[in-house]
Amino acid sequence: MDLQKINVKFFARDSNAIPLERFIDVFHSWVQASDGEYYDVADYSHVHGGPGILLIAHEANISIDNTHRRLGLLYNRKQPLQGSNGEKLRCVFRSALEYCRRIETEAALQGEIKFLGNEALFIINDRLMAPNSDETFHAVRAELEDLARSLYGGAAFTLDHETDARKRFSVTITTPVLFDIRTLLTNLLESTRRRTTNC
């Protein structure tokens, strides 16, 4: 399987910590400060339990997502990635973690939002390439386990595959150990230091 269209979501510690509308001005400021990297901002804050606030870019959409009323940062990779599936996973998870840190340290938000490091949602946003089946899970399980070992520094973890065939393929990765986002990012970068990636 050639993994593409990978989505990763990290959840906020408190889904009610901050109104979604606060991110509109933040994302607009990122658009204005970028050199064409970001295109636009889409506001879905009126949709309860919906996609929230989206920052639209060529490579990926970044959103403060409130699907199922669980606030978090969703990184939706759109452009193709090169390399092995393991390298692609590391690339997308690294990008998601970097955006989480950028949000956590955004001056305009004054530290009002923090993300949990002990749970991550992995989605393949392509039902044709990756039907929600046991076969797809078996095809990506080894790479996800390798990634989780790196993220959590060898701590115990579980992979929970969403088995409802009507939904997109997704796996929730959890550990009983509490981690912050900065630690996860450090663990991931250290574990990939000697690996060649195209990210």
Phi and psi in degrees as GROMACS dihedral restraints (atoms count N, CA, C in turn):
[ dihedral_restraints ]
;  ai    aj    ak    al  type     phi  dphi    fc
    3     4     5     6     1   -94.9    20    10
    4     5     6     7     1    97.2    20    10
    6     7     8     9     1   -65.5    20    10
    7     8     9    10     1   126.5    20    10
    9    10    11    12     1  -145.2    20    10
   10    11    12    13     1   174.3    20    10
   12    13    14    15     1    51.4    20    10
   13    14    15    16     1    48.2    20    10
   15    16    17    18     1   -82.6    20    10
   16    17    18    19     1   134.6    20    10
   18    19    20    21     1  -117.0    20    10
   19    20    21    22     1   143.2    20    10
   21    22    23    24     1  -137.0    20    10
   22    23    24    25     1   134.5    20    10
   24    25    26    27     1  -127.4    20    10
   25    26    27    28     1   131.9    20    10
   27    28    29    30     1  -111.9    20    10
   28    29    30    31     1   137.0    20    10
   30    31    32    33     1   -93.2    20    10
   31    32    33    34     1   147.6    20    10
   33    34    35    36     1   -72.1    20    10
   34    35    36    37     1   148.6    20    10
   36    37    38    39     1   -61.5    20    10
   37    38    39    40     1   -36.8    20    10
   39    40    41    42     1  -133.6    20    10
   40    41    42    43     1   112.4    20    10
   42    43    44    45     1   -67.1    20    10
   43    44    45    46     1   -14.5    20    10
   45    46    47    48     1  -108.8    20    10
   46    47    48    49     1    14.8    20    10
   48    49    50    51     1   -67.6    20    10
   49    50    51    52     1   -30.0    20    10
   51    52    53    54     1  -153.9    20    10
   52    53    54    55     1   137.5    20    10
   54    55    56    57     1   -66.5    20    10
   55    56    57    58     1   142.9    20    10
   57    58    59    60     1   -57.3    20    10
   58    59    60    61     1   -35.9    20    10
   60    61    62    63     1   -59.6    20    10
   61    62    63    64     1   -22.3    20    10
   63    64    65    66     1   -62.9    20    10
   64    65    66    67     1   -26.2    20    10
   66    67    68    69     1   -81.9    20    10
   67    68    69    70     1   -13.1    20    10
   69    70    71    72     1   -62.6    20    10
   70    71    72    73     1   -52.4    20    10
   72    73    74    75     1   -65.8    20    10
   73    74    75    76     1   -36.2    20    10
   75    76    77    78     1   -61.4    20    10
   76    77    78    79     1   -49.8    20    10
   78    79    80    81     1   -66.9    20    10
   79    80    81    82     1   -36.7    20    10
   81    82    83    84     1   -62.1    20    10
   82    83    84    85     1   -37.0    20    10
   84    85    86    87     1   -66.4    20    10
   85    86    87    88     1   -34.2    20    10
   87    88    89    90     1   -67.4    20    10
   88    89    90    91     1   -40.9    20    10
   90    91    92    93     1   -59.8    20    10
   91    92    93    94     1   -47.2    20    10
   93    94    95    96     1   -66.0    20    10
   94    95    96    97     1   -31.8    20    10
   96    97    98    99     1   -85.8    20    10
   97    98    99   100     1   -11.3    20    10
   99   100   101   102     1   -88.3    20    10
  100   101   102   103     1   163.7    20    10
  102   103   104   105     1  -100.2    20    10
  103   104   105   106     1    56.1    20    10
  105   106   107   108     1    83.5    20    10
  106   107   108   109     1     4.6    20    10
  108   109   110   111     1   -66.4    20    10
  109   110   111   112     1   -38.8    20    10
  111   112   113   114     1  -109.9    20    10
  112   113   114   115     1   141.9    20    10
  114   115   116   117     1  -100.3    20    10
  115   116   117   118     1   -45.6    20    10
  117   118   119   120     1  -163.1    20    10
  118   119   120   121     1   171.2    20    10
  120   121   122   123     1  -125.7    20    10
  121   122   123   124     1   133.4    20    10
  123   124   125   126     1  -116.3    20    10
  124   125   126   127     1   132.3    20    10
  126   127   128   129     1  -106.4    20    10
  127   128   129   130     1   110.3    20    10
  129   130   131   132     1  -116.7    20    10
  130   131   132   133     1    27.3    20    10
  132   133   134   135     1   -65.0    20    10
  133   134   135   136     1   -19.9    20    10
  135   136   137   138     1   -76.0    20    10
  136   137   138   139     1   -12.8    20    10
  138   139   140   141     1   -90.1    20    10
  139   140   141   142     1   112.2    20    10
  141   142   143   144     1   -68.6    20    10
  142   143   144   145     1   129.6    20    10
  144   145   146   147     1    63.4    20    10
  145   146   147   148     1    35.7    20    10
  147   148   149   150     1  -115.9    20    10
  148   149   150   151     1  -158.7    20    10
  150   151   152   153     1   -75.9    20    10
  151   152   153   154     1    -4.8    20    10
  153   154   155   156     1    72.1    20    10
  154   155   156   157     1  -129.8    20    10
  156   157   158   159     1  -115.5    20    10
  157   158   159   160     1   123.6    20    10
  159   160   161   162     1  -109.3    20    10
  160   161   162   163     1   134.4    20    10
  162   163   164   165     1  -104.3    20    10
  163   164   165   166     1   118.9    20    10
  165   166   167   168     1  -100.7    20    10
  166   167   168   169     1   127.0    20    10
  168   169   170   171     1  -134.7    20    10
  169   170   171   172     1   172.9    20    10
  171   172   173   174     1   -69.4    20    10
  172   173   174   175     1   -47.7    20    10
  174   175   176   177     1   -76.9    20    10
  175   176   177   178     1   -35.0    20    10
  177   178   179   180     1  -158.8    20    10
  178   179   180   181     1   157.9    20    10
  180   181   182   183     1  -101.7    20    10
  181   182   183   184     1   137.2    20    10
  183   184   185   186     1  -116.9    20    10
  184   185   186   187     1   128.9    20    10
  186   187   188   189     1  -138.6    20    10
  187   188   189   190     1   149.0    20    10
  189   190   191   192     1   -90.3    20    10
  190   191   192   193     1    97.3    20    10
  192   193   194   195     1   -95.6    20    10
  193   194   195   196     1   139.2    20    10
  195   196   197   198     1  -124.7    20    10
  196   197   198   199     1    28.8    20    10
  198   199   200   201     1   -56.3    20    10
  199   200   201   202     1   135.2    20    10
  201   202   203   204     1    57.2    20    10
  202   203   204   205     1    22.9    20    10
  204   205   206   207     1    59.3    20    10
  205   206   207   208     1    33.0    20    10
  207   208   209   210     1  -115.8    20    10
  208   209   210   211     1    99.8    20    10
  210   211   212   213     1   -67.0    20    10
  211   212   213   214     1   139.7    20    10
  213   214   215   216     1  -173.8    20    10
  214   215   216   217     1   175.9    20    10
  216   217   218   219     1   -98.4    20    10
  217   218   219   220     1   123.2    20    10
  219   220   221   222     1  -110.3    20    10
  220   221   222   223     1   123.4    20    10
  222   223   224   225     1  -105.0    20    10
  223   224   225   226     1   118.1    20    10
  225   226   227   228     1  -115.6    20    10
  226   227   228   229     1    97.0    20    10
  228   229   230   231     1   -73.4    20    10
  229   230   231   232     1   127.3    20    10
  231   232   233   234     1  -108.2    20    10
  232   233   234   235     1   -36.7    20    10
  234   235   236   237     1   -87.0    20    10
  235   236   237   238     1   150.2    20    10
  237   238   239   240     1   -61.2    20    10
  238   239   240   241     1   148.3    20    10
  240   241   242   243     1  -114.4    20    10
  241   242   243   244     1   146.3    20    10
  243   244   245   246     1   -98.1    20    10
  244   245   246   247     1   163.9    20    10
  246   247   248   249     1   103.3    20    10
  247   248   249   250     1  -174.7    20    10
  249   250   251   252     1   -74.4    20    10
  250   251   252   253     1   166.4    20    10
  252   253   254   255     1   -61.6    20    10
  253   254   255   256     1   -37.7    20    10
  255   256   257   258     1   -62.1    20    10
  256   257   258   259     1   -41.7    20    10
  258   259   260   261     1   -65.0    20    10
  259   260   261   262     1   -39.1    20    10
  261   262   263   264     1   -65.2    20    10
  262   263   264   265     1   -42.1    20    10
  264   265   266   267     1   -61.0    20    10
  265   266   267   268     1   -45.2    20    10
  267   268   269   270     1   -63.2    20    10
  268   269   270   271     1   -38.7    20    10
  270   271   272   273     1   -62.9    20    10
  271   272   273   274     1   -47.7    20    10
  273   274   275   276     1   -71.0    20    10
  274   275   276   277     1   -41.8    20    10
  276   277   278   279     1   -64.3    20    10
  277   278   279   280     1   -38.5    20    10
  279   280   281   282     1   -61.9    20    10
  280   281   282   283     1   -44.4    20    10
  282   283   284   285     1   -61.7    20    10
  283   284   285   286     1   -43.7    20    10
  285   286   287   288     1   -61.2    20    10
  286   287   288   289     1   -44.4    20    10
  288   289   290   291     1   -64.9    20    10
  289   290   291   292     1   -38.8    20    10
  291   292   293   294     1   -64.8    20    10
  292   293   294   295     1   -38.6    20    10
  294   295   296   297     1   -69.6    20    10
  295   296   297   298     1   -35.8    20    10
  297   298   299   300     1   -59.4    20    10
  298   299   300   301     1   -44.9    20    10
  300   301   302   303     1   -65.1    20    10
  301   302   303   304     1   -37.3    20    10
  303   304   305   306     1   -64.1    20    10
  304   305   306   307     1   -40.1    20    10
  306   307   308   309     1   -67.0    20    10
  307   308   309   310     1   -44.6    20    10
  309   310   311   312     1   -60.7    20    10
  310   311   312   313     1   -31.8    20    10
  312   313   314   315     1  -102.5    20    10
  313   314   315   316     1     5.4    20    10
  315   316   317   318     1   -63.8    20    10
  316   317   318   319     1   121.1    20    10
  318   319   320   321     1   -59.3    20    10
  319   320   321   322     1   -37.3    20    10
  321   322   323   324     1   -66.0    20    10
  322   323   324   325     1   -21.7    20    10
  324   325   326   327     1   -94.4    20    10
  325   326   327   328     1   -10.3    20    10
  327   328   329   330     1    53.5    20    10
  328   329   330   331     1    36.2    20    10
  330   331   332   333     1    69.9    20    10
  331   332   333   334     1    20.2    20    10
  333   334   335   336     1   -77.4    20    10
  334   335   336   337     1   -12.2    20    10
  336   337   338   339     1  -129.4    20    10
  337   338   339   340     1   132.9    20    10
  339   340   341   342     1  -129.8    20    10
  340   341   342   343     1   151.9    20    10
  342   343   344   345     1  -110.3    20    10
  343   344   345   346     1   146.2    20    10
  345   346   347   348     1   -76.2    20    10
  346   347   348   349     1   138.9    20    10
  348   349   350   351     1   -99.7    20    10
  349   350   351   352     1    -6.0    20    10
  351   352   353   354     1   -98.4    20    10
  352   353   354   355     1    10.5    20    10
  354   355   356   357     1  -148.7    20    10
  355   356   357   358     1   132.8    20    10
  357   358   359   360     1  -140.0    20    10
  358   359   360   361     1   142.4    20    10
  360   361   362   363     1  -107.5    20    10
  361   362   363   364     1   122.6    20    10
  363   364   365   366     1  -107.6    20    10
  364   365   366   367     1   128.0    20    10
  366   367   368   369     1  -131.6    20    10
  367   368   369   370     1   141.2    20    10
  369   370   371   372     1  -105.0    20    10
  370   371   372   373     1   116.0    20    10
  372   373   374   375     1   -90.2    20    10
  373   374   375   376     1    53.3    20    10
  375   376   377   378     1  -156.2    20    10
  376   377   378   379     1    96.7    20    10
  378   379   380   381     1   -68.1    20    10
  379   380   381   382     1   -27.5    20    10
  381   382   383   384     1   -72.8    20    10
  382   383   384   385     1   -47.5    20    10
  384   385   386   387     1   -73.0    20    10
  385   386   387   388     1   -36.2    20    10
  387   388   389   390     1  -133.0    20    10
  388   389   390   391     1    75.9    20    10
  390   391   392   393     1   -60.6    20    10
  391   392   393   394     1   150.8    20    10
  393   394   395   396     1   -78.0    20    10
  394   395   396   397     1    88.9    20    10
  396   397   398   399     1  -142.8    20    10
  397   398   399   400     1   165.2    20    10
  399   400   401   402     1   -62.4    20    10
  400   401   402   403     1   -33.8    20    10
  402   403   404   405     1   -62.1    20    10
  403   404   405   406     1   -42.3    20    10
  405   406   407   408     1   -64.3    20    10
  406   407   408   409     1   -42.0    20    10
  408   409   410   411     1   -60.7    20    10
  409   410   411   412     1   -45.8    20    10
  411   412   413   414     1   -63.4    20    10
  412   413   414   415     1   -31.4    20    10
  414   415   416   417     1   -71.1    20    10
  415   416   417   418     1   -26.8    20    10
  417   418   419   420     1  -112.5    20    10
  418   419   420   421     1    -5.7    20    10
  420   421   422   423     1   -59.6    20    10
  421   422   423   424     1   -45.7    20    10
  423   424   425   426     1   -61.7    20    10
  424   425   426   427     1   -42.6    20    10
  426   427   428   429     1   -67.3    20    10
  427   428   429   430     1   -37.4    20    10
  429   430   431   432     1   -66.3    20    10
  430   431   432   433     1   -39.0    20    10
  432   433   434   435     1   -65.3    20    10
  433   434   435   436     1   -40.9    20    10
  435   436   437   438     1   -62.3    20    10
  436   437   438   439     1   -43.3    20    10
  438   439   440   441     1   -61.6    20    10
  439   440   441   442     1   -46.9    20    10
  441   442   443   444     1   -62.2    20    10
  442   443   444   445     1   -38.1    20    10
  444   445   446   447     1   -61.4    20    10
  445   446   447   448     1   -38.6    20    10
  447   448   449   450     1   -69.3    20    10
  448   449   450   451     1   -47.1    20    10
  450   451   452   453     1   -58.6    20    10
  451   452   453   454     1   -45.4    20    10
  453   454   455   456     1   -98.5    20    10
  454   455   456   457     1    11.1    20    10
  456   457   458   459     1    58.1    20    10
  457   458   459   460     1    33.1    20    10
  459   460   461   462     1    90.8    20    10
  460   461   462   463     1    -2.3    20    10
  462   463   464   465     1   -68.5    20    10
  463   464   465   466     1   156.6    20    10
  465   466   467   468     1   -62.6    20    10
  466   467   468   469     1   149.1    20    10
  468   469   470   471     1  -152.9    20    10
  469   470   471   472     1   164.9    20    10
  471   472   473   474     1  -130.9    20    10
  472   473   474   475     1   152.1    20    10
  474   475   476   477     1  -114.6    20    10
  475   476   477   478     1   123.0    20    10
  477   478   479   480     1  -116.6    20    10
  478   479   480   481     1   105.7    20    10
  480   481   482   483     1   -82.7    20    10
  481   482   483   484     1   125.9    20    10
  483   484   485   486     1   -71.4    20    10
  484   485   486   487     1   117.5    20    10
  486   487   488   489     1   -96.9    20    10
  487   488   489   490     1    -2.3    20    10
  489   490   491   492     1   -69.5    20    10
  490   491   492   493     1   111.0    20    10
  492   493   494   495     1   -64.7    20    10
  493   494   495   496     1   -15.1    20    10
  495   496   497   498     1   -77.9    20    10
  496   497   498   499     1   -14.6    20    10
  498   499   500   501     1  -102.2    20    10
  499   500   501   502     1   162.7    20    10
  501   502   503   504     1   -64.8    20    10
  502   503   504   505     1   155.4    20    10
  504   505   506   507     1   -64.6    20    10
  505   506   507   508     1   127.3    20    10
  507   508   509   510     1  -149.9    20    10
  508   509   510   511     1   152.2    20    10
  510   511   512   513     1  -136.5    20    10
  511   512   513   514     1   130.2    20    10
  513   514   515   516     1   -96.5    20    10
  514   515   516   517     1   126.4    20    10
  516   517   518   519     1  -105.6    20    10
  517   518   519   520     1   123.1    20    10
  519   520   521   522     1  -135.1    20    10
  520   521   522   523     1   153.9    20    10
  522   523   524   525     1  -136.3    20    10
  523   524   525   526     1   145.9    20    10
  525   526   527   528     1   -74.1    20    10
  526   527   528   529     1   -10.2    20    10
  528   529   530   531     1   -87.1    20    10
  529   530   531   532     1   136.1    20    10
  531   532   533   534     1   -80.5    20    10
  532   533   534   535     1   127.3    20    10
  534   535   536   537     1  -128.1    20    10
  535   536   537   538     1   146.6    20    10
  537   538   539   540     1   -96.3    20    10
  538   539   540   541     1   167.5    20    10
  540   541   542   543     1   -64.5    20    10
  541   542   543   544     1   -39.5    20    10
  543   544   545   546     1   -61.1    20    10
  544   545   546   547     1   -41.1    20    10
  546   547   548   549     1   -64.6    20    10
  547   548   549   550     1   -42.8    20    10
  549   550   551   552     1   -59.8    20    10
  550   551   552   553     1   -43.8    20    10
  552   553   554   555     1   -63.9    20    10
  553   554   555   556     1   -42.5    20    10
  555   556   557   558     1   -62.0    20    10
  556   557   558   559     1   -46.4    20    10
  558   559   560   561     1   -57.7    20    10
  559   560   561   562     1   -45.1    20    10
  561   562   563   564     1   -66.1    20    10
  562   563   564   565     1   -44.1    20    10
  564   565   566   567     1   -64.9    20    10
  565   566   567   568     1   -40.8    20    10
  567   568   569   570     1   -66.1    20    10
  568   569   570   571     1   -37.2    20    10
  570   571   572   573     1   -73.5    20    10
  571   572   573   574     1   -21.0    20    10
  573   574   575   576     1  -104.2    20    10
  574   575   576   577     1     4.4    20    10
  576   577   578   579     1   -56.4    20    10
  577   578   579   580     1   -38.3    20    10
  579   580   581   582     1  -101.1    20    10
  580   581   582   583     1    11.4    20    10
  582   583   584   585     1  -103.5    20    10
  583   584   585   586     1   143.6    20    10
  585   586   587   588     1   -87.3    20    10
  586   587   588   589     1   125.9    20    10
  588   589   590   591     1  -132.3    20    10
  589   590   591   592     1   161.3    20    10
  591   592   593   594     1  -106.2    20    10
  592   593   594   595     1    16.2    20    10
